[in-house]
Amino acid sequence: MEEPLHTDEVVHAMASLVRASFGPSGAETLLFCPPEPPILTSSGYTILHYADMTKSHIAHPMKSFLMQKVRAVYRDMGDGVSQYLLLLDLILQRIEISRVWSTAFATAKSSIGPLFHATFDTSTIRTAVIFDAFHEAARAIVTTALTGLFNPSVVAFLADLTVDWMFKSVAASFHHLLPTTPADLHVYLDHIQRHANDTLLQLSMGPLDASRITRRHEYLIRLSSHSNVTLRDEKLPMGQRIVLFVGSLDQLGASAVEVQVPSATTYLSSIHWSAQRVDEFVTTLKSQHQVNLVLCSECAPDHVH
């Protein structure tokens, strides 16, 4: 019993038959033209051919001329079936090339993976992170750095915020395994920062009032910032309120509001009015809403206290 042929083999055999019998030199000629009538098919050519044979042998000169043109067009262009077979064969050949390449690539990928791990796993030393010991040590370091700058409740809140973010990010990365080599550790920390939150609380030289909120992949840059004086002079309640302004509160910042004015005097007045409104708004946050800490992601004006 013969095995059934695949579709591409059948199409290729039919296309080979077309190439062997079509055209004056045995090679096809594909012409792509707009679908304008008359459209000559093999059935139409057969009907015209046998209609010409049924008449007398002495044909009309105009009829003979038309039949010669019909045969010439059919010989040069073929019919829709022939063109369809040739185009289908060409498409299947392109698909077969892509399929062979994809199969070879998948085979190479599946064989390289185990070989790579078998070669380099023995030379890679990894150790698990013990979170309990590091967790308490990190909280002690953060608490020591903030002690004296704020009251104990604020220090505890900021220490928990920083340590919880750090260890939650580590726990979600690299299956709890930490590379021991300096190069692997650099890649490890870069992975943590790349998948962390968009805004991170960064401490610059210890004091929080000299820190800022940084964007992803951005190094720490010291900018002007001002903290609430009540954080150092007054005892705060248990609940803490922190307000973060995303953008700039200064007219020189990247997010400043543009004001169109007719004269220089009006421009100076508009700047003074904007600064006064910012000062009043921040003062309202402090006095009426009991906000303990105000952070700004870009620039803060000098008059904000």
C-alpha positions as CSV (number, residue, x, y, z in Angstrom):
1,M,0.0,0.0,0.0
2,E,1.4,3.3,-1.0
3,E,1.7,6.1,1.5
4,P,-0.5,9.1,0.8
5,L,1.3,12.2,-0.6
6,H,1.4,15.4,1.2
7,T,-0.4,18.5,-0.1
8,D,2.9,20.3,-1.0
9,E,4.1,17.2,-3.0
10,V,0.8,17.0,-5.0
11,V,0.9,20.7,-5.8
12,H,4.6,20.6,-6.8
13,A,3.8,17.6,-9.1
14,M,0.9,19.5,-10.8
15,A,3.1,22.6,-11.1
16,S,5.8,20.6,-12.7
17,L,3.3,19.3,-15.2
18,V,2.2,22.8,-16.0
19,R,5.8,23.9,-16.5
20,A,6.5,21.0,-18.8
21,S,3.5,21.6,-21.1
22,F,2.9,25.3,-20.9
23,G,4.6,28.0,-22.9
24,P,6.5,27.9,-26.2
25,S,9.8,27.0,-24.5
26,G,8.5,24.9,-21.7
27,A,8.7,27.7,-19.1
28,E,5.7,29.5,-17.7
29,T,5.1,33.2,-18.1
30,L,3.1,34.8,-15.3
31,L,1.5,38.1,-16.1
32,F,-0.2,40.1,-13.3
33,C,-2.7,42.5,-14.8
34,P,-6.0,44.1,-13.6
35,P,-9.0,41.8,-14.0
36,E,-10.5,43.2,-17.1
37,P,-12.7,41.2,-19.5
38,P,-12.4,39.1,-21.5
39,I,-10.9,36.5,-19.1
40,L,-9.7,33.5,-21.0
41,T,-10.0,30.1,-19.2
42,S,-9.2,26.6,-20.3
43,S,-13.0,25.9,-20.7
44,G,-13.5,29.0,-22.8
45,Y,-10.6,28.1,-25.0
46,T,-11.9,24.6,-25.5
47,I,-15.3,25.8,-26.5
48,L,-13.9,28.3,-29.0
49,H,-11.5,25.7,-30.4
50,Y,-14.2,23.0,-31.0
51,A,-16.6,25.6,-32.3
52,D,-14.1,26.5,-34.9
53,M,-13.6,22.8,-35.9
54,T,-17.3,22.2,-36.4
55,K,-17.6,24.7,-39.2
56,S,-16.4,24.4,-42.7
57,H,-12.7,24.1,-43.4
58,I,-12.7,27.4,-45.3
59,A,-13.1,29.7,-42.4
60,H,-13.9,33.4,-42.5
61,P,-10.6,35.5,-42.5
62,M,-11.8,37.5,-39.5
63,K,-12.7,34.4,-37.6
64,S,-9.3,32.8,-38.3
65,F,-7.6,36.0,-37.2
66,L,-9.5,36.0,-33.9
67,M,-8.8,32.4,-33.2
68,Q,-5.1,33.0,-33.8
69,K,-5.2,35.8,-31.3
70,V,-7.0,33.6,-28.8
71,R,-4.4,30.8,-29.1
72,A,-1.6,33.4,-28.8
73,V,-3.1,34.8,-25.6
74,Y,-3.7,31.4,-24.1
75,R,-0.2,30.2,-25.1
76,D,1.4,33.3,-23.4
77,M,-0.8,33.7,-20.4
78,G,-2.4,30.4,-19.7
79,D,-5.6,30.2,-17.6
80,G,-6.5,30.9,-14.0
81,V,-6.0,27.3,-12.9
82,S,-2.4,27.2,-14.3
83,Q,-1.5,30.5,-12.6
84,Y,-3.1,29.4,-9.4
85,L,-1.1,26.2,-9.3
86,L,2.2,28.0,-10.1
87,L,1.6,30.6,-7.4
88,L,0.5,28.0,-4.8
89,D,3.6,26.0,-5.5
90,L,5.8,29.1,-5.0
91,I,4.1,29.9,-1.7
92,L,4.5,26.3,-0.4
93,Q,8.2,26.4,-1.3
94,R,8.7,29.6,0.7
95,I,6.7,28.1,3.6
96,E,8.8,24.9,3.5
97,I,12.0,27.0,3.7
98,S,10.7,28.8,6.8
99,R,9.5,25.6,8.4
100,V,12.9,23.9,7.9
101,W,14.7,26.9,9.4
102,S,12.2,27.1,12.4
103,T,12.6,23.4,13.0
104,A,16.4,23.6,12.9
105,F,16.4,26.6,15.2
106,A,14.1,24.9,17.7
107,T,16.2,21.7,17.7
108,A,19.4,23.7,18.2
109,K,17.8,25.7,21.0
110,S,16.5,22.6,22.8
111,S,19.9,20.9,22.5
112,I,22.0,24.0,23.5
113,G,20.0,24.7,26.7
114,P,20.8,21.4,28.6
115,L,24.4,21.5,27.3
116,F,24.9,25.1,28.6
117,H,23.5,24.2,32.1
118,A,25.6,21.0,32.2
119,T,28.7,23.0,31.4
120,F,28.3,26.1,33.6
121,D,26.1,24.9,36.6
122,T,29.1,23.1,38.1
123,S,31.1,26.4,38.1
124,T,28.4,28.6,39.5
125,I,28.2,29.0,43.2
126,R,24.9,30.2,44.6
127,T,23.7,30.6,48.1
128,A,20.2,31.2,49.5
129,V,19.3,34.5,51.2
130,I,18.5,34.1,54.9
131,F,15.8,36.8,55.2
132,D,15.2,36.7,58.9
133,A,18.8,37.6,59.9
134,F,19.2,40.3,57.2
135,H,15.8,41.7,57.8
136,E,16.6,42.7,61.4
137,A,20.1,43.9,60.5
138,A,18.7,46.2,57.7
139,R,16.0,47.6,60.0
140,A,18.7,48.4,62.6
141,I,20.9,50.1,60.0
142,V,18.0,52.3,58.8
143,T,16.8,53.1,62.3
144,T,20.4,54.2,63.3
145,A,20.7,56.4,60.2
146,L,17.4,58.2,61.0
147,T,17.7,58.4,64.7
148,G,17.9,62.1,65.8
149,L,16.4,63.4,62.7
150,F,12.8,62.5,63.5
151,N,10.8,61.3,66.4
152,P,10.8,57.5,67.2
153,S,7.4,56.9,65.5
154,V,8.5,58.5,62.2
155,V,11.8,56.6,62.3
156,A,10.0,53.3,62.8
157,F,7.6,54.0,60.0
158,L,10.3,54.9,57.5
159,A,12.5,51.9,58.6
160,D,9.6,49.5,58.0
161,L,8.7,51.1,54.7
162,T,12.3,50.9,53.4
163,V,13.1,47.4,54.7
164,D,9.7,45.9,53.6
165,W,10.1,47.2,50.1
166,M,13.7,45.9,49.8
167,F,13.1,42.4,51.1
168,K,9.8,42.0,49.2
169,S,11.7,42.9,46.0
170,V,14.5,40.4,46.8
171,A,12.0,37.6,47.6
172,A,10.3,38.0,44.2
173,S,13.6,37.8,42.3
174,F,15.7,35.0,41.1
175,H,13.9,32.3,43.1
176,H,15.4,33.4,46.4
177,L,19.0,32.7,45.2
178,L,21.7,35.3,45.4
179,P,24.9,35.0,43.2
180,T,28.2,35.3,45.2
181,T,30.5,36.7,42.5
182,P,30.7,40.6,42.1
183,A,29.6,40.5,38.5
184,D,26.6,38.3,39.2
185,L,25.7,40.5,42.2
186,H,25.7,43.6,39.9
187,V,23.4,41.9,37.5
188,Y,21.2,40.7,40.4
189,L,20.8,44.3,41.8
190,D,20.1,45.7,38.4
191,H,17.4,43.1,38.0
192,I,15.8,44.2,41.3
193,Q,15.9,47.9,40.3
194,R,14.5,47.2,36.8
195,H,11.5,45.4,38.2
196,A,10.9,47.6,41.2
197,N,8.2,50.3,41.6
198,D,8.4,53.4,39.4
199,T,9.2,55.6,42.4
200,L,11.6,54.7,45.1
201,L,12.4,56.4,48.4
202,Q,16.1,57.2,48.3
203,L,18.1,58.6,51.3
204,S,20.9,60.9,50.5
205,M,23.7,60.9,53.1
206,G,21.2,59.9,55.8
207,P,18.8,62.8,56.3
208,L,15.5,62.5,54.6
209,D,15.1,66.2,54.0
210,A,17.9,66.0,51.5
211,S,16.4,63.1,49.6
212,R,14.0,62.9,46.7
213,I,11.8,60.5,44.7
214,T,13.7,59.1,41.7
215,R,12.4,57.6,38.5
216,R,13.4,54.2,37.3
217,H,17.0,53.8,36.1
218,E,17.9,57.2,37.6
219,Y,20.8,57.9,39.9
220,L,20.4,60.0,43.0
221,I,20.8,63.7,42.4
222,R,20.6,66.2,45.3
223,L,18.0,68.8,44.8
224,S,16.6,71.6,47.0
225,S,14.0,70.3,49.4
226,H,12.5,71.5,52.7
227,S,11.0,69.4,55.5
228,N,8.3,70.3,58.0
229,V,9.9,71.9,61.1
230,T,7.4,70.1,63.3
231,L,9.1,66.8,62.6
232,R,12.0,67.9,64.8
233,D,10.3,70.2,67.4
234,E,7.0,68.6,68.2
235,K,5.8,65.2,69.2
236,L,3.8,63.6,66.4
237,P,0.7,61.4,66.8
238,M,0.8,57.7,65.8
239,G,-0.7,58.3,62.4
240,Q,1.7,60.0,59.9
241,R,0.6,62.0,56.9
242,I,3.1,62.3,54.0
243,V,2.3,64.3,50.8
244,L,4.3,63.7,47.6
245,F,4.2,66.3,44.8
246,V,5.0,64.7,41.4
247,G,6.6,67.5,39.4
248,S,8.0,70.9,40.4
249,L,6.8,73.6,42.8
250,D,9.3,76.1,41.4
251,Q,8.9,78.2,38.3
252,L,12.3,77.0,37.1
253,G,11.2,73.3,37.2
254,A,10.4,71.1,34.3
255,S,6.7,70.9,35.2
256,A,6.2,74.7,35.9
257,V,3.1,76.3,34.5
258,E,3.6,78.7,31.6
259,V,1.9,82.1,31.9
260,Q,1.5,84.4,28.9
261,V,1.5,88.1,30.0
262,P,1.6,91.3,28.0
263,S,4.5,93.0,29.9
264,A,7.5,92.4,32.1
265,T,5.8,94.0,35.1
266,T,2.8,91.7,34.8
267,Y,5.2,88.7,34.4
268,L,6.9,89.5,37.7
269,S,3.5,89.9,39.4
270,S,2.4,86.5,38.0
271,I,5.5,84.8,39.4
272,H,5.0,86.4,42.8
273,W,1.3,85.4,42.8
274,S,2.1,81.8,41.9
275,A,4.7,81.6,44.6
276,Q,2.3,83.0,47.1
277,R,-0.4,80.5,46.2
278,V,2.1,77.6,46.6
279,D,3.1,78.9,50.0
280,E,-0.5,79.3,51.1
281,F,-1.4,75.8,49.9
282,V,1.6,74.1,51.7
283,T,0.8,76.1,54.9
284,T,-2.8,74.9,54.7
285,L,-1.6,71.3,54.4
286,K,0.5,71.8,57.6
287,S,-2.0,73.7,59.7
288,Q,-5.4,72.3,58.7
289,H,-4.7,68.8,57.5
290,Q,-1.9,67.9,59.9
291,V,0.5,66.9,57.2
292,N,3.9,65.9,58.8
293,L,6.1,65.5,55.7
294,V,6.0,67.1,52.3
295,L,8.1,65.6,49.5
296,C,8.7,66.9,46.0
297,S,9.9,64.9,43.0
298,E,11.7,67.8,41.3
299,C,12.2,71.3,42.6
300,A,10.9,73.1,45.7
301,P,11.1,76.9,46.0
302,D,13.0,78.5,48.8
303,H,10.0,80.2,50.4
304,V,8.3,76.8,51.1
305,H,8.9,75.8,54.8
